[in-house]
Amino acid sequence: MNHLLAKRALLVTGKGGVGKTTVSAALARSFARQGKRVLVAEMAKDGDESSALAEALGVDRLTEMPRAFEPNLSAMLLTPQVGHQQFLRDVLPMKLLADAAMRSSAIRRFLSAAPTFPEMGVLYRLLDLVRAKRRDGAFEHEVIVVDLPATGHALALAQIPASLLRVIPTGPIADAVREGLAFLRDESRTGAVVVTLPETLPVSEALELVRGIHENEIPLASVVVNRVPFDPFTPEERDAVHRMLDDRPPTLGERTVERIDRARVALARLAREVTVPITVLHDVWLEGPRLAEEVASLMQVEGAT
């Protein structure tokens, strides 16, 4: 996974249930252990209290401000409201005016409900985090890993701001949108990581998402295939197993062999249809923070295929 270390932001996405939150937590831990200052953020709605990322990291809760909980590693919730407030502080002549505006429940409801504005708030907050620097001039967060919502919302950060520019082509909002889109589409700074499972339907959905990412000009950095069953067979042993199973009643272990075969077909299909590195993560029979911890170790040991 070392080819991802040069990016400033990694947008981790995929169909619900493929393990993208675990992969996000594991990526962040792996990079932090290699000496990078890492921020991992879960994209959430204003007022969200539950956090799958907090569970994966083994922390009680996440807040809207970055909080360090391990050496080189911080975590947070990425919500629209903080981005809206920072934007108003940047464009209004006085900070007090921005803070007063955000205390208005009517304004907060409008910014949360109006089409495109929630995504605009998240994008502006992400830019603010990317720009943040330490006193010595170095970036506060060298790598930012963003755990995006499930596939249906993953491309909104690119789709919605682009449509907003057609409505508001000039002014401070348009300038912020253009800066955000330029960052999202800059291959040297940003990369999408698509997570999938080694099965026919998840791979089809992942390839559809890959096409959407390309259409929206977001650089694709990697595809991660999660929960791949370990294949202990040589080609000759696999042929012998299939001959043994032919014309026999159901046999103990037969489903495992079938799952291994489906995984081989799925991986071969991905290898044919994508040009970025494909990382294989084998099955790990753990849960919660222990799972993310073990996957982080696997990433550092196995690397990209």
Secondary structure, 3 states (H helix, E strand, C coil): CHHHCCCCEEEEECCCCCCHHHHHHHHHHHHHHCCCCEEEEEECCCCCCCCHHHHHHCCCCCCCCCEEEECCEEEEEECHHHHHHHHHHHHCCCHHHHHHHHHCHHHHHHHHHCCCHHHHHHHHHHHHHHHCECCCCCECCCEEEEECCCHHHHCHHHHHHHHHHHHCCCCHHHHHHHHHHHHHCCCCCEEEEEEECCCHHHHHHHHHHHHHHHHCCCCEEEEEEEEECCCCCCHHHHHHHHHHHCCCCCCCCHHHHHHHHHHHHHHHHHHHHCCCCEEEEECCCCCHHHHHHHHHHHHHHHCCC
